[in-house]
Amino acid sequence: MYHQIEKESHEDLTVSFKNLEQQFEYLNKKNYTSKFFSELNTLGKKSIILTFDDGYKNNLDYLPSLLEKYDLKATIFIPTKFIQKGYKDYPMMSFEDIRSLNKKHFEIALHSHNHQNFRDISADSIKTDLETNMQILNNEGINYSKVLAYPYGKYPKKTVEKKKIFSVLKNLGIEFAVRIGNKVNYFPINQPYELCRIDIKGKDSLLKFKLKLIFGRLKLF
C-alpha cells in the first residue's frame, strides 16, 4: 500500500522515487508477478498487487515510466470528491488524467466518494456514498474494478454492524475490499471484504521492504 511519490520523502505516506524504484527493481529481479484485482483467479506463489490510494498527481508523474520499465501493474483507488474538489493543498489527478492511464499497467478501483471513516457513518450512508463513487466514474467514462479500499482502512468491528456493511458491498456488486492489516493474504480467499495490505512507509529501507514482503507486520522494527 502506497500513497504519494516525491523525489525525496520525509513522511510515512510519501515514498521517494529512489526507494520506489529500488523496490520495483527488486520485485522484477525476484520474479514477482504484479496482478490486477480482476486477475485474482490467476495467482501464483509470487503474485503481488501494488496499490496507490487517493489519486495524487505525483502518481501520474512518476508511476507510468516505472511500471513500464519493470513490467509491473498498479491499482489506484479513487475517492471521487478528491478529484472533483481537491484534497488539502495536494495536487490531484483530473478525470482526464485518470482516463489517460495505460490500461496495461493501471487498474482503477473505488475509495468512496467523501472519504469518510466507515466506522462513523451508517450502512445507508455508506451505500449512498459508494453509489456516488461509482456513478461519477461511470459518468466520466472511467472503467474500474468493483474493489473497495476502505477510507483510512477502517470498517466497523462489531459483528452486527460489520455484516450490514458487507451486505451493502455485496448488493452493490463489490467483489473485494481491502483494509491495512499488514498481513500476507493467501489464496483461496475466505474473507473477500477483509483483505490485508502491507503498509510501505516512506522511510522503509530496502531490507525492511524485503522483510515486509515475507512477513507483513514487522514487530522487531
GINORLIN-V640597 format. One record per helix or strand of 2 or more residues. SS is the DSSP state (A for helix, B for strand). FROM is the first residue (numbers start at 0). TO is the last residue. Records with the same first field share a line. If there is no record, write none. Layout:
SS->FROM-TO, FROM-TO
//
This chain:
B->3-5, 13-15, 32-33, 46-47, 50-52, 73-77, 105-109, 146-148, 175-180, 194-196
A->16-28, 36-41, 56-68, 79-84, 94-99, 122-138, 150-152, 158-170, 205-214
//
